[in-house]
Amino acid sequence: MALKIRLSRAGSKKRPVYRVVVADSRSPRDGRFIEKVGLYNPLLQKDNKDRIQLNLESIKEWISKGAKPTDKVARFLGEAGVIPMPAQGNNPKKAQPKKKAQERLAAAEEAKNQPTPEAPAAETSAEEAPAAETSAEEAPAEETPAEETPAEEAPAAEAKTDEAPAAEAKTDEAPAEETPAEEAPAEEEKKD
């Protein structure tokens, strides 16, 4: 039979009073006990002498017989000088975010640190514009397809210098496609 010195709730609804009892560890919290050895009233102020009332001689006798106090009762007994003061529980990990919250924070940090996808495309198109020697009129028309193609052409142009004229040839083809579109408005002006 394992003996515990623990609190047993008494009192009315929303007005708790706890008895300090010696009981078998298998019995219910508010159930059968062996001996009542004190009283604890949490509603009284901390400096009130009636807040904790302990029968110290009886408690010492039960501890010598092998009864073990619970954490709360051990704190009371430590303050009374019956047993050495138990270590305060300090759990710094308790206040840290849990696993899912840490994942969300990590994802948010990655999103902040990564540049926007438009910025690298703008840098590559700005670098290739002088190399391809495109005119100012053609640059706005080519922006949408140019965002995709420079990223693919840039590694090939840097890796092999022989293909640089081929890259210029590809850019020369693009204005050829636009020339009929440019001629069409000119023809309409002539008809008017």
Beta strands, then each sheet from edge to edge (+ up, - down):
strand 1: 3-12
strand 2: 15-24
strand 3: 35-40
strand 4: 52-54
strand 5: 68-69
sheet 1: 4+ 3- 2+ 1- 5-
end
